[in-house]
Amino acid sequence: MINKIKLSEEAENIIDIALAEDISCGDITSEILIPPKLEAKAHILAKEEGVLAGGDVVRLVFLKVDPELVVELLIQDGERVKPGDIVAVITGSVAGILKAERVALNFLSRLSGVASLTARYVAQAQGLVVAITDTRKTLPGLRVLEKYAVLMGGGQNHRLHLGDGILIKDNHIAALEALGMSLKDIVAKAKRDAPQSLKVEVEVGTVEEALDAAQAGADVIMLDNMSPDEMKQAVELLPKPVKIEASGGIKLDDVRLVAATGVDAIPVGAITHSAKALDFSLELEEKIP
């Protein structure tokens, strides 16, 4: 799960790359037209309903562009917004505000879109004891921020990276079966050689494979592309210490049916790879001193 230290460290690097991409050659329009000492107040406005994520990232973008800017966040990450809500107020150099505007809004829109879609999935499972988790299907370079946004939407984090947990997937199994190893052999090897701090998770496609993996010592079983009836059967047959996840293109309308089978978690790639950006705008106050 994302912690604040990791978020802060990686967010700075991501923001630096984004700013270099946008303003490394300057803001020629503002440099030509805007007086250097002109100051104003700007509002960031929500234009759609959703869940906010990325407020601190927005603050950091503006301050990196101009440390003299004053950024006040009026709505906190994880809170809902509606059209017309003022999310933040930025005061100071007009040139600095305009230079940072697009990068700040890009981050806010993307992360709030992820948080908002996650919240919709979480709402579908309301009242049921199941976690909605993310996957590694994130935009390259933005993973730590997108996984943070999932948390703001009420979801939970799955693996942050390939070293964050052992997940034996179909291609691992296919490669090792070609060497004559059975599923039980593969799981047993993973359990034997894994660092003690890491749990062993196995992706399976049938109830029989789920039972074999559990007998070999798997800590987590991921039921991949199985029907709700098969999921329910696996939940009933697998020993209780084993955690059970359900995956495989589970859409928003499917969540409650899957959650009702008794699985512990539902990893959903769509909450990051298919999230629609939430719309925000930045507007200067009409009267500039």
N, C-alpha and C positions, 0 to 999 in steps of 0.2 A: 504494500500500500504506500502511496505517496506520502512522504513526510515534509514538513515545512522547510527544513534545511535543504533537502534535495530539490524541492520546488524552487526555492529562492536561487540556488546556485545555477541550475539548468535554465531557469527562466531568464536570467541575465544574459546567458550565452545566446539563447534563442532570440531575444529582443535585439541584441547587438547585430546578429545576422540580418534580421528583418530591417533594421534601420539602415544598415550598410547597403542593402538591396535598394532601398527607396530614396535615401538622401545622401549617399556618398558623393554625388556630384552637385549637392546643394539643392535648394528650392528656388529655381531661377525666377519663377513667377512672383513669389513673395519678395525676393531680393530686389526685383525691379520696381514693384508697386507699393510695398508696405514700408512706411517710415520705420527705421530701426527702434525708435523709442515709443512707438504707438502701443498702448496697452488696452486690454479689454477683458471682459468676462465671457466665457463660453459655457454652454450647457450641452451635455450628452443626453440625448432623449431616446427612450425606447419607442419603437414604432410597431412592435408586435408584442403579443402576450407570450411569456415564457419564464424561464428560470435564469437568473443572472449568474455568470461565472467570468472571472477575468478582471475584476475591479483593480486588484493590486498590480496586475500586469499593465493595465492602462496607466495607473499612476506612475509606474516605473518608466514606461515609454516617454511620457511627457517630461519627467525629471531628467532622463538621460539626454533629451534634446535640449532642455533648458532648465538647469537646477533652480532657477529663480521663480519658476512657475509654482503656483499654489494649487494643489489638486485636492478637492474635497469629495469624498465618496458618500453619496446620500443613501444608496441602497447597497446592502452587503451581498456578497456571493452566497448563493443558495436560496435567496429570497426571490419571490415572484415579481415580475414587472408586467405592466400593461401599457398600451399605447399612450404616449404623452408623459409618462413618468420621467422625471429628471434623475438620471443615474449618477451623474457627477457634475461638478462645477469646476472649471479651470480658470484661474485668474492670472494675468500677466501679459507678457509680450505676445502681440498678435502673430508676429512672424514665427515665434516658437510654437504657438498653438497650432498654426496651420501646417507647420513642418511635421509635427508629430501626429496630426489628425488621422491620416489614413492607416498608418500602422497600428495605432491604438484601437481604432474601430474594427480593423480586420481581426485582431486578437479577440476583442470583446464579442464580435458577431460569431466567430467560429466556436469559441468556448461556450458561449451561452446557448448556441445551437445544440452542442453536445449535451450540456446539462439539461436542456429542455426536453430533448428526445429521451434521455435517460429517465427523467421524471415521469414521462408518459408510460414507459415500460414498468417502472416501479409501481405506478398507480394501478396498472392492470393486475398486479399481484397483491394488492392491498388486502390485509387480513390473513394472508397465507404466510407461513414461515418459510420464506425462500429469498435468496439474495439474487439480485440482478447484477451481473458482473460484466466488465469489459473484456476485450481480448487484445492481441497485439496488432489488430487491424487498424492501425492509426496512420495519420499522415507522417511521412518520414521527417524526423527532426522535431515533431511536435508532441511526441508521445507523453512526456511527463506533464505537459499542460492539458492534453486531452484527458488523461487519466485523472487529473485533478478535477476537471470539469465533470467527469462521471461521478465523483464523490459529491460534488455540489448538487447534482441531480438526484441524490439519494441512492446511487448505485455503489458497488464495491469494485475494488481492483482485483484482477486476476494477475497473471505474471507481468512484471514490468519489462523483463527482457529474458533472453534464453538462459541466462545463468541464475534466474530467480526461482526456478523450480523445475522438477523433472516431469515432463509430460510426454509419454510414449504415444506417438500418433501412428496412423495407418502406414505411413511411409517408413517409419522406423521398423515396424513389425514386418512389412513386406521385405525390407532389406535383410533382416535377420532370419526370417523364415527361409530365405533363399540359401542361407548357410546351414539350414537344418534345425534351427531353434524353434521351439514351440512358444506359444504365448506365455505359458507358465515359466519356461526357461528365461524368457526375456525379462519378465517382471522380477523373477528371483535374482537375476544378475543386477538389475537396477537397484533392488533393495540391498543387495550385498555390497555394492560398490558406491552407493550414494553417500554423500556427507550426511551425518546424523541429523542435521538441522533441516534437511529437505525431505518433504513428503514425495512419494512416488504416485503419480497420476497416470492412468491408462485410458486411452480412447478405444471404445469397443462398439461394435455394430449389432451385437445380438445379446440376448440374455445369457446364453451359454458362455460367451466370451467374458461377460461381466463376472460370472461365477468363477470362471477359471482365474481371472485376474485377481479376484478377492482371495481365493484360496492360495495364490502365490504370494500374497502379502501386500497387494496394492492398498494404498491409503485412500485414494480418491479414484472413483470410476466415472469417466465421462461417457454418457450414453449418446452416441452420435447418430443422428438421422433415424431414430427409432420412433415408433408410433406411441401415442399416449398409453395405449394398453400394454405395450411392451415395457415402457418406462415403469408403469405401475407394478407390473410383475417383477421387474428387477428390484424395485424398492422393497417389495414384500419378501424377496428371497435373499437379498444381500445382508450380511451381518451388520448390526447397528453401528459399530465403530467406523465403518467405511462411509465416507462422504460421497454423495452422488450428485453429478451434474448432468444437465441435459443441454445438448447443443445441436446445431445443424440447421441454419436458416430459419430459426424460430421468429416469426413475425409478431407484430404487436397484437394482432387478434388471437394469436395462438398462446400467448403467455399464460393466461389464467388457466387454460386447460392443462398445460404442461405443469404449471405450479401445483395444481391440484393432485398430481400423481404422487407428490410427496418428496420430490427431489429437493436437495439442499440449495442448489444454485443453478442459475440459467445464464451461461455466458452468451453475450449477444454482440457480435461484431458490428451490427448495424448502428449501434448507438454512437460509434465513432466514424466508421467509414461512410455512413449514409446520412449523417446528421445535416439538416438544412440550417444554414447560418441564420441567426436571429438578427433582424434589421435594427440598426441604431443610426442616429445622425448626430452631427455636432453643429450647433448653431451659435453664432456670436450674438450677444445682446445688441438690439438695434441702436441704442444710444451708447456711443463710445466716448469717454471723456477726452 
